[in-house]
Amino acid sequence: SPSAADALGLPRFDAAFDRGALVAVLPEDREAYVATLAGLMAPEGRVLLVTVEHDGFAGPPYEVREADVRELFSPAFAVRPLQREDRMGAEPHWRERGCTRFEEAAYLLTRHRAG
């Protein structure tokens, strides 16, 4: 089947940055999002992905844990955690939404080679 890039008449991308897209996607639509992203990336293309982990409210932004990232992306990408940062002190408004924890996590995703 054609990739998302082929279907849209686009070249495959070598790099992408997702800070705010995946965490805004309904959990039941995440697999479609990942399939579309994978179809837009060149072999060995890289994605810098930033997710959030929190309690207190359902979302958005929706919580996307490291286990979720690995489950969603591992079939098409190598997943490498880069950094995790507690944002509660810097962004106290999360406490107003009922959070006792709010962390951002960054990952480097590298598209597997075709074949």
C-alpha positions, 0 to 999 in steps of 0.5 A: 500500500502507498505511504502517506507521503506517496498518497499526498505526493510528498517526499519522505522527510529526514526529520520531524519534531512532535511537541504537542501533536501526539499528546493531543491525539485521542488515545484510540486514534494514536495508532493511525497517527503513528502509521501516518507519521511512519509513512511520511518518514524516510528510512532512517529518518528521525523524529524528536518526540516530546510527550507528557506524563501526568495524573489529575485529568484525562487530557488533553494533553493526554498522558503518553508514558514511555511504555506507550511510546515503545508499544506504538513506535517500536514496530517502525522506529528505534526508540531512544529516551533522551530526557525527562523533566519535572515541570510542576515547579516551572508550570504550577498551573498543572496543580490547578488541574489536579496534578500531583505530577507532570513531567515532559519526556523527550525521545529520539525515534529513528525510522527502521530501514525498509526491507 
